[in-house]
Amino acid sequence: MAKFLAELLGCTLPDKGTPPLFECRSQTHLGLRPSSKQRPTIFGTLTNERARFDNRLDNMPQTPPFTGQLNTGSYNKNLYQTKEEGYPGLYYHDNNLVSGSLEALIHHLVPTVDYYPDRTYIFTFLLSSRLFIHPYELMSKVCQMCMEQQRLSDPQADKMRVRKIAPKILQLLTEWTETFPYDFRDERMMRSLKELTHRLASGDEVYRKAVGQMSQGLIRRLTVLSQYEEALVKINATAADRLTALKAKPQAAIQRDMLSICNDPFTVAQQLTHIELERLSYIGPEEFVQAFVQKDPLDNDKSCFSDHKKASNLEAYVEWFNRLSYLVATEICMPVKKKHRARVIEFFIDVARECFNIGNFNSLMAIISGMNMSPVSRLKKTWSKVKTAKFDILEHQMDPSSNFYNYRTALRGATQRSITANSSREKIVIPFFSLLIKDIYFLNEGCANRLQNGHVNFEKFWELAKQVSEFMTWKKVECPFEKDRKILQYLLTAPVFTEDALYLASYESEGPENNMEKDRWKSLRSTLLSRV
């Protein structure tokens, strides 16, 4: 599984000695109420990790209730039903749901005349249920239960009863379509949705209007997603064409570099933030789960989840990180003169520092990664001309020791700033994404999905949902900076060297220092230059 993760995300997992962020102990039951502990400021002290996750409860994705029809406040208490009061098969500890059979959990999702599930439960179950059942199968079961329990398929059903239950079912469907719209790219999902909404809308003009609004919103989200995916294809094609042109005329690249496009590090950091926030916004919460989907041992379907959209937007975001790292390395290795290379290094140090100030930790780490690539780090004569004090501070902030202690402290500080923000700029929190993925990976690997009795380990999925829900808050922030199309175009499509091309450029700038480097240089020259 670790190998799969590395291949999927294009990143290296920590050594086995690196402690996971989470520990899962069967005797520990995780509460659902927010902790009273305050989060630290950006340079404050660390608080208990579990208390930090409990603080995320209030940030769970929520959809406003169906206007004028449903006050869900009186129904949230149903999350704390005792085992005897609720549907058989649900188990609680200290009034918190900790496990249950899959069937019981599905029943717990479906509204009734006098019950509406807590929204934190809706988000958590819709997020995690795909580890056990296809979303289209879950939708089919929900539709079947709604129609059977509330007799929606009966034309003679009590209209008053339908009027009581319809707003709640519509609310559930609205939350599903708004928070997990990508599930509905599956035609089977859309068929079940249309069937149920047709039943709800057949008897009342108010519900017909609400169904129409929900459907239009869903179609709009899926259309925007398709447009984004098409734009990514065009961007990648343009980048490939420019790389081909560079190989045909290598000297052309010298005439155009980042500093010739923009020599203001503040502006470049802001444009990087535009790219980061846009790409973050298209990652669905379910992608964090689908990236780690394995076959459920109780599922007899041999092709489990083979037809799922897995994590394409998540992968595209990781690819952007890798591209930015290689772009930085390319910009440094490309200039012929040592003085120019040193100037480029100092420029990107300033860009990285501004990314840190903005709260854009992903671009910050990508820039640091680019500077730490071997073809760049070996340029000792170039680095001797660089004032590295600022770079040393940034490296210290992103130091991986103690499970990225310094970075996690800074991230919590940025999160606290976002919560109390007085301006849109202060709301920006862009995490070091590969580390976020690894945290979720360790949580998934460290706790079983099912208990020994076959029940779903819902305690684990509360924790998973809290982790993902904070990301959901971060990705909704709109970038406050003005776009510069020229800079954005360069960042997204400028040619980047391969690792071999970077080494060759590095050796051409500062010659090999030992026999091993000399042999590699000769090999690269004969291989790469013969292709030109």
Buried (B, 14 or more C-beta within 10 A) or exposed (E): EEEEBEEBBEBEBBEEEBEBBBEBEEEEEBBBEEBEEEBBEBEEEEBEEBBBBBBBBEBBBBBEBBEEBBEBEEBBEBBBBEEEEBBEBBBBEEEBBBBBBBEBBBBBBBBBBEBBBBBBBBBBBBBBBBBBBBBBBBBBBBBBBBBEBBBBEEEEBEEEEBBBBBBBBBBBBBBBBBBBBBBBEBEBBBBBBEBBBEBBBEBBEBBBEBBEEBBEBBBEBBEEBEEBEEEBEEBBEBBEEBBEEBBEEBEEBEEBBBBEBBEBBBBBBBBBBBBBBBBBBBBBBBBBBBBBBEEBEEEEEEEBBEEBBBBBBBBBBBBBBBBBBBBBBBBBBBBEEBEBBBBBBBBBBBBBBBBBEBBBBBBBBBBBBBBEBEBBEBBEEBBEBBEBEBBEEBBEBBEEEEBBEBBBBBBBBBBBBBBEBEEEBBBBBBBBBBBBBBBBBBBBBEBEBBBEEEBBBBBBBBBBBBBBBBBBBBBEBEBBBEEBEEBBBBBBBBBBBEEBBBBBBBBEBBEBEEEEBEEBBEEBEEEBEEEE
